[in-house]
């Protein structure tokens, strides 16, 4: 935390935290006055909201479905298959997408040409970029996210299900009235933690997938900081943007935690 002071200084590598000249809020003004600020901020929020909308719920649904599977070997097989993508790097995933979606030799475009259509530049199209980012993130981390929810389901008192069966409750009613309410505190907890990263956008994934042709829809705060702050050695600017993101994340987490406490009676703290 002490190092954040460089956000208010003209820091140079090799100098101490307190040796740089004091410039106040100059680096914040540089960021806010940049012509690309509104674009990178909007891209970051939109991509993060898409992730929150399309990637947050599938692990919950998958965990509930796996919990209802009676065949142990089938359940383990499905778990293994959906967990595997998590251990692949984004470079490997991009390679898979390139093989499938590249405009020249991609398998999908080859099929499109054979059916009489024109090839689509999935990886260089502004219309498709965000969809690819969200879908690959969904494929990569959905299986891993189910671990938390499966663990939460195992913590639900089995006697509740036994009592529901005795009362004649169907599987659907058991899910609606026992499983989902039992998962609600964990769901809100994960939602609060997810909000803390609303301005992150997924630097590693974006760096691998994006190119100058999709900057208008794919350039996020982290990639802008990487180019302007890290590659150009402007560490103070990078620190200022990081502090700005942290303040926004803190406000969102405090608000979401308060909402969680009102609805579920518990929060992160």
C-alpha positions in Angstrom: 0.0 0.0 0.0 2.9 2.3 0.7 4.0 2.0 -2.9 0.8 3.7 -4.1 2.5 7.0 -3.3 4.2 6.8 -6.8 0.8 7.4 -8.3 1.2 11.0 -7.1 4.9 11.3 -8.2 7.0 11.2 -11.4 8.5 7.9 -10.5 11.6 6.5 -12.2 12.9 2.9 -11.9 15.8 2.8 -9.5 14.6 5.6 -7.3 12.9 5.1 -3.9 9.2 5.6 -3.3 9.8 9.1 -1.9 12.6 10.3 -4.2 10.5 11.3 -7.2 9.1 14.8 -7.7 5.6 15.3 -6.5 3.0 15.9 -9.2 -0.3 15.5 -7.4 -3.1 14.3 -9.5 -1.4 14.9 -12.8 -1.4 11.2 -13.8 -5.1 10.9 -13.0 -5.8 13.8 -15.3 -3.6 12.3 -18.0 -5.7 9.1 -17.8 -9.1 10.9 -17.6 -8.2 13.4 -20.4 -6.9 10.7 -22.7 -9.1 10.6 -25.9 -9.4 6.8 -25.5 -10.5 6.9 -21.8 -14.2 6.7 -22.5 -13.7 3.9 -25.0 -11.4 1.7 -22.8 -13.6 2.3 -19.8 -16.8 1.3 -21.6 -15.1 -1.7 -23.2 -14.0 -2.9 -19.8 -17.4 -2.5 -18.2 -19.3 -4.1 -21.1 -17.0 -7.1 -21.3 -17.1 -7.6 -17.5 -20.9 -7.3 -17.4 -21.1 -9.9 -20.2 -19.0 -12.2 -18.2 -21.1 -11.5 -15.1 -24.3 -12.2 -17.1 -23.2 -15.3 -19.1 -20.4 -16.9 -17.1 -21.6 -16.4 -13.5 -24.8 -18.6 -13.6 -23.6 -21.7 -15.7 -21.4 -23.1 -12.8 -24.4 -22.9 -10.5 -26.6 -24.8 -12.9 -23.9 -27.3 -13.7 -23.3 -28.0 -10.0 -27.0 -28.6 -9.4 -27.3 -30.9 -12.4 -24.2 -32.9 -11.4 -25.5 -33.2 -7.9 -28.6 -35.0 -9.2 -26.6 -37.5 -11.3 -26.9 -40.9 -9.7 -24.3 -42.7 -11.8 -20.9 -42.1 -10.1 -18.8 -43.0 -13.2 -20.8 -40.7 -15.5 -20.6 -37.9 -12.9 -16.8 -38.3 -12.7 -16.5 -38.4 -16.4 -18.5 -35.2 -16.9 -16.6 -33.5 -14.1 -13.2 -34.4 -15.7 -14.3 -33.2 -19.1 -15.6 -29.8 -17.9 -12.6 -29.3 -15.5 -9.9 -29.9 -18.1 -10.1 -26.6 -20.0 -9.3 -24.7 -16.8 -5.7 -26.1 -16.9 -5.1 -24.9 -20.5 -3.3 -21.6 -20.9 -4.9 -18.8 -22.9 -2.2 -19.3 -25.6 -3.3 -22.8 -26.2 -7.0 -21.8 -26.2 -6.2 -19.1 -28.8 -4.5 -21.8 -30.9 -7.6 -23.9 -30.8 -9.8 -20.9 -31.7 -7.4 -20.1 -34.6 -7.6 -23.6 -35.9 -11.4 -23.5 -35.8 -12.2 -19.8 -36.6 -9.4 -18.3 -38.7 -10.6 -16.7 -41.9 -8.2 -18.5 -44.2 -8.0 -22.1 -43.0 -10.3 -22.3 -40.1 -12.6 -25.4 -40.0 -15.7 -23.3 -39.5 -14.9 -21.1 -42.5 -14.1 -24.1 -44.6 -17.6 -25.5 -43.8 -19.1 -22.1 -44.6 -17.4 -22.0 -48.0 -18.5 -25.5 -48.8 -22.1 -24.5 -48.1 -21.8 -21.6 -50.5 -21.2 -18.8 -47.9 -18.5 -16.3 -47.5 -15.7 -16.6 -44.9 -16.2 -14.6 -41.7 -13.2 -13.0 -39.9 -14.2 -14.1 -36.5 -10.9 -13.2 -34.9 -10.6 -9.8 -36.6 -14.3 -8.8 -36.5 -15.6 -6.2 -34.1 -19.0 -7.9 -34.2 -17.6 -11.3 -33.0 -14.7 -10.3 -30.7 -16.7 -9.9 -27.5 -18.7 -13.1 -28.1 -15.5 -15.1 -28.6 -14.0 -13.6 -25.4 -17.1 -14.5 -23.3 -17.6 -17.9 -24.8 -14.0 -19.0 -24.4 -14.0 -17.7 -20.8 -17.3 -19.7 -20.3 -15.7 -22.9 -21.7 -12.5 -22.5 -19.7 -13.8 -21.7 -16.2 -17.3 -23.1 -15.9 -16.2 -26.5 -14.8 -13.8 -25.1 -12.3 -16.4 -22.8 -10.8 -18.7 -25.8 -10.1 -16.3 -27.1 -7.5 -17.3 -24.3 -5.1 -21.0 -24.9 -5.5 -20.7 -28.7 -5.3 -18.9 -28.2 -2.1 -21.7 -25.9 -0.8 -24.3 -28.5 -1.8 -22.6 -31.2 0.2 -22.9 -28.9 3.2 -26.7 -28.9 3.0 -28.3 -31.1 5.7 -29.3 -34.4 4.0 -32.3 -34.6 6.5 -33.9 -31.8 4.6 -34.0 -33.8 1.4 -35.3 -36.9 3.4 -38.1 -34.8 4.9 -39.0 -33.4 1.5 -39.2 -37.0 0.0 -41.4 -38.0 2.9 -43.7 -35.1 2.1 -43.8 -36.1 -1.6 -41.7 -33.3 -3.0 -40.4 -33.9 -6.5 -36.8 -33.4 -7.5 -37.6 -30.0 -9.0 -39.3 -28.9 -5.7 -36.3 -30.1 -3.7 -34.0 -28.0 -5.9 -36.2 -24.9 -5.7 -36.9 -25.1 -1.9 -33.7 -26.8 -0.5 -30.8 -26.7 -2.9 -31.1 -23.2 -4.2 -31.8 -21.6 -0.8 -28.9 -23.5 0.6 -26.6 -22.1 -2.2 -27.9 -18.5 -1.9 -25.2 -17.4 0.7 -22.4 -18.8 -1.4 -23.9 -17.3 -4.6 -24.0 -13.9 -3.1 -20.5 -14.4 -1.7 -19.1 -15.2 -5.2 -21.1 -12.3 -6.7 -19.5 -9.9 -4.2 -16.0 -11.2 -5.0 -16.8 -11.1 -8.7 -17.7 -7.4 -8.5 -14.3 -6.7 -7.1 -12.9 -7.5 -10.5 -15.4 -5.7 -12.6 -12.7 -3.3 -14.0 -10.2 -6.1 -14.7 -11.6 -7.4 -17.9 -9.2 -10.3 -18.2 -5.8 -8.9 -19.2 -4.1 -12.2 -20.2 -7.1 -13.4 -22.3 -7.5 -10.0 -24.1 -3.8 -9.7 -24.8 -3.8 -13.1 -26.5 -7.0 -12.5 -28.5 -7.0 -8.9 -29.5 -5.4 -7.0 -32.4 -5.5 -3.5 -33.8 -8.5 -4.3 -35.9 -10.7 -4.9 -32.7 -9.2 -2.1 -30.5 -12.5 -0.2 -30.6 -14.4 -3.1 -28.8 -11.6 -5.0 -27.2 -9.2 -2.4 -25.8 -9.7 -2.4 -22.0 -8.1 -0.4 -19.1 -5.5 -3.1 -18.4 -4.4 -3.4 -22.0 -4.2 0.4 -22.2 -2.1 0.5 -19.0 0.1 -2.3 -20.4 0.9 -0.2 -23.5 1.1 3.2 -22.0 2.3 2.5 -18.5 4.4 -0.6 -18.7 5.9 -0.7 -22.3 6.7 3.0 -22.2 8.0 2.8 -18.6 5.4 5.2 -17.1 5.1 3.4 -13.8 3.4 6.3 -12.1 0.6 6.4 -14.6 0.1 2.6 -14.3 -0.1 3.0 -10.5 -2.6 5.9 -10.8 -4.9 3.8 -13.0 -4.5 0.8 -10.6 -5.5 3.1 -7.7 -8.5 4.3 -9.6 -9.7 0.8 -10.3 -9.2 -0.2 -6.6 -11.3 2.7 -5.4 -14.2 1.7 -7.8 -13.9 -2.0 -6.8 -14.0 -1.1 -3.1 -17.2 0.9 -3.6 -18.8 -1.9 -5.5 -17.8 -4.6 -3.0 -19.0 -2.5 0.0 -22.4 -2.0 -1.7 -22.8 -5.6 -2.8 -21.7 -6.9 0.6 -24.3 -4.6 2.3 -27.0 -5.9 -0.1 -26.0 -9.5 0.6 -26.3 -9.0 4.3 -29.8 -7.6 3.9 -31.0 -10.4 1.6 -29.2 -13.4 3.0 -28.2 -12.2 6.5 -24.5 -12.8 5.8 -21.7 -11.3 3.6 -18.0 -11.4 3.1 -17.6 -9.8 6.5 
